[in-house]
């Protein structure tokens, strides 16, 4: 089994969820008849993992979230917006 290691900054209440991203990462989110599809190149997948791990930090509060919009936070211009959030406990919407 391969092991991967990535660095994630600790949660900082004064700044919120912060992630240092890799150069060249691209992520695209598409909505289709079969649901949501997230595609990314390897750097984009690692960055998505960083965002998720940053939200999973024990000091990150329930409700912490990041809005990812096309042309920002690695989403390509033809992507749909995406919000990643933390909920403790997970609640039905």
One Martini backbone bead per residue (centre of mass of N, CA, C, O) as a GRO file, in nm:
protein
   93
    1UNK     BB    1   0.096   0.037   0.023
    2UNK     BB    2   0.062   0.359  -0.021
    3UNK     BB    3   0.215   0.665   0.090
    4UNK     BB    4   0.097   0.985   0.193
    5UNK     BB    5   0.214   1.333   0.218
    6UNK     BB    6   0.064   1.620   0.376
    7UNK     BB    7   0.029   1.958   0.437
    8UNK     BB    8  -0.147   2.117   0.720
    9UNK     BB    9  -0.285   2.367   0.858
   10UNK     BB   10  -0.382   2.500   1.126
   11UNK     BB   11  -0.632   2.613   1.288
   12UNK     BB   12  -0.751   2.965   1.269
   13UNK     BB   13  -0.975   3.169   1.414
   14UNK     BB   14  -0.877   3.445   1.270
   15UNK     BB   15  -0.881   3.294   0.958
   16UNK     BB   16  -0.954   3.006   0.943
   17UNK     BB   17  -0.950   2.833   0.656
   18UNK     BB   18  -0.621   2.728   0.548
   19UNK     BB   19  -0.454   2.683   0.222
   20UNK     BB   20  -0.181   2.551   0.059
   21UNK     BB   21  -0.128   2.542  -0.272
   22UNK     BB   22  -0.063   2.409  -0.564
   23UNK     BB   23   0.076   2.414  -0.856
   24UNK     BB   24  -0.161   2.328  -1.113
   25UNK     BB   25  -0.433   2.310  -0.995
   26UNK     BB   26  -0.739   2.129  -1.093
   27UNK     BB   27  -1.099   2.187  -1.077
   28UNK     BB   28  -1.415   2.018  -1.151
   29UNK     BB   29  -1.769   2.094  -1.147
   30UNK     BB   30  -2.051   1.880  -1.217
   31UNK     BB   31  -2.385   1.871  -1.335
   32UNK     BB   32  -2.603   1.590  -1.352
   33UNK     BB   33  -2.828   1.333  -1.385
   34UNK     BB   34  -2.617   1.157  -1.182
   35UNK     BB   35  -2.493   1.419  -1.050
   36UNK     BB   36  -2.195   1.482  -0.897
   37UNK     BB   37  -1.882   1.592  -1.051
   38UNK     BB   38  -1.538   1.538  -0.962
   39UNK     BB   39  -1.251   1.681  -1.117
   40UNK     BB   40  -0.886   1.612  -1.124
   41UNK     BB   41  -0.581   1.666  -1.085
   42UNK     BB   42  -0.338   1.573  -0.879
   43UNK     BB   43  -0.309   1.854  -0.742
   44UNK     BB   44  -0.615   1.895  -0.697
   45UNK     BB   45  -0.658   1.648  -0.514
   46UNK     BB   46  -0.465   1.738  -0.292
   47UNK     BB   47  -0.612   2.005  -0.233
   48UNK     BB   48  -0.882   1.881  -0.154
   49UNK     BB   49  -0.762   1.727   0.084
   50UNK     BB   50  -0.669   1.976   0.240
   51UNK     BB   51  -0.947   2.098   0.286
   52UNK     BB   52  -1.064   1.858   0.440
   53UNK     BB   53  -0.846   1.845   0.665
   54UNK     BB   54  -0.890   2.133   0.771
   55UNK     BB   55  -1.191   2.076   0.854
   56UNK     BB   56  -1.091   1.824   1.051
   57UNK     BB   57  -0.990   1.986   1.257
   58UNK     BB   58  -1.036   1.995   1.596
   59UNK     BB   59  -1.060   2.330   1.593
   60UNK     BB   60  -1.281   2.316   1.400
   61UNK     BB   61  -1.588   2.423   1.358
   62UNK     BB   62  -1.891   2.405   1.330
   63UNK     BB   63  -1.949   2.555   1.005
   64UNK     BB   64  -1.710   2.529   0.863
   65UNK     BB   65  -1.605   2.685   0.546
   66UNK     BB   66  -1.587   2.668   0.176
   67UNK     BB   67  -1.585   2.869  -0.107
   68UNK     BB   68  -1.606   2.753  -0.444
   69UNK     BB   69  -1.521   2.929  -0.737
   70UNK     BB   70  -1.497   3.009  -1.038
   71UNK     BB   71  -1.158   3.105  -1.068
   72UNK     BB   72  -1.135   2.981  -0.771
   73UNK     BB   73  -0.984   2.757  -0.588
   74UNK     BB   74  -0.915   2.577  -0.869
   75UNK     BB   75  -1.153   2.642  -1.032
   76UNK     BB   76  -1.272   2.632  -1.320
   77UNK     BB   77  -1.461   2.830  -1.536
   78UNK     BB   78  -1.661   2.559  -1.603
   79UNK     BB   79  -1.759   2.548  -1.319
   80UNK     BB   80  -1.906   2.482  -1.041
   81UNK     BB   81  -1.994   2.539  -0.743
   82UNK     BB   82  -1.840   2.490  -0.406
   83UNK     BB   83  -1.913   2.350  -0.080
   84UNK     BB   84  -1.726   2.311   0.212
   85UNK     BB   85  -1.818   2.131   0.520
   86UNK     BB   86  -1.883   2.137   0.867
   87UNK     BB   87  -2.053   1.876   1.071
   88UNK     BB   88  -2.159   1.859   1.421
   89UNK     BB   89  -2.339   1.667   1.342
   90UNK     BB   90  -2.468   1.524   1.090
   91UNK     BB   91  -2.717   1.673   0.893
   92UNK     BB   92  -3.009   1.700   0.766
   93UNK     BB   93  -3.143   1.882   0.471
   0.00000   0.00000   0.00000
